[in-house]
């Protein structure tokens, strides 16, 4: 479905759906809407690594910025897990079954490029993937690779502007939960 035709599910502060609106218009108006952020991770001999993607430059916002593995919006009537499964295939060609764990949500509002505002009730899903095959879709992703926590921390300290507006909150919440479950 074309971005211009796509709709987002508007939500209230409790995350309850309250209607639909065109995706671009919702971002122009700054309406609170449902979203999800997926973070895939693996445990290596050097520690935990996270699969991050760099958004394609031509995306309608935040093009060229690094972000969590996948982030998007559920369609009307689609569960968060169904939406995550759909988008992880569309963006990274991952078709193997993934066992997502929901770790809560964040609500954030951020001014973006192109006069857009991202205002999301963002469900965070994680999944440990010791082995994983992926092939980035160039229409969605310009780069995708595993990052260690040290690499992410150093990059955030050097220039947080190379990451999407929501990344730091998603990363911190994920890191907290993953660290507790592994150590």
GILIN-V163488 format. One record per residue. N is the residue number from 0. SS is DSSP state (H for helix, E for strand, - for the rest). PHI is phi as a letter, one per 30 degrees, with the letter a starting at -180 (* if undefined). Layout:
n->{N/N}
ss->{SS/SS}
phi->{PHI/PHI}
//
This chain:
n->{0/1/2/3/4/5/6/7/8/9/10/11/12/13/14/15/16/17/18/19/20/21/22/23/24/25/26/27/28/29/30/31/32/33/34/35/36/37/38/39/40/41/42/43/44/45/46/47/48/49/50/51/52/53/54/55/56/57/58/59/60/61/62/63/64/65/66/67/68/69/70/71/72/73/74/75/76/77/78/79/80/81/82/83/84/85/86/87/88/89/90/91/92/93/94/95/96/97/98/99/100/101/102/103/104/105/106/107/108/109/110/111/112/113/114/115/116/117/118/119/120/121/122/123/124/125/126/127/128/129/130/131/132/133/134/135/136/137/138/139/140/141/142/143/144/145/146/147/148/149/150/151/152/153/154/155/156/157/158/159/160/161/162/163/164/165/166/167/168/169/170/171/172/173/174/175/176/177/178/179/180/181/182}
ss->{-/-/-/-/-/-/E/E/E/E/E/-/-/-/-/-/E/E/E/E/E/E/H/H/H/H/H/H/H/-/-/-/E/E/E/E/E/E/E/E/E/E/E/E/-/-/E/E/E/E/E/E/E/E/E/-/-/-/-/-/-/-/-/-/-/E/E/-/-/E/E/E/-/-/-/-/-/-/-/H/H/H/H/H/H/H/H/H/H/H/H/H/-/-/-/-/-/-/-/-/E/E/E/E/E/E/E/E/E/E/E/-/H/H/H/-/E/E/E/E/E/E/E/E/E/E/E/E/-/-/-/-/-/-/-/-/-/-/-/-/E/E/E/E/E/E/E/E/H/H/H/H/H/H/H/H/H/H/-/H/H/H/E/-/-/-/H/H/H/H/H/H/H/H/H/H/H/H/H/H/H/H/-}
phi->{*/d/e/d/c/d/c/c/c/d/b/c/d/c/i/d/d/b/l/b/a/e/e/d/d/d/d/d/d/i/d/d/b/d/a/b/b/c/b/c/b/b/c/c/d/c/k/d/b/c/d/c/b/c/d/e/e/d/e/d/a/h/d/i/c/d/a/d/e/b/b/a/b/d/d/e/i/c/d/d/d/d/d/d/d/d/d/d/d/d/d/b/i/d/c/d/d/c/c/d/c/d/c/j/b/b/c/b/b/b/d/c/d/h/i/c/b/c/b/b/c/c/d/c/c/b/a/d/b/e/b/a/c/b/b/d/d/d/d/c/b/c/a/a/a/d/b/d/e/d/d/d/e/d/d/d/d/d/a/d/d/d/c/d/d/c/e/e/d/d/d/d/d/d/e/d/d/d/e/d/d/c/c}
//
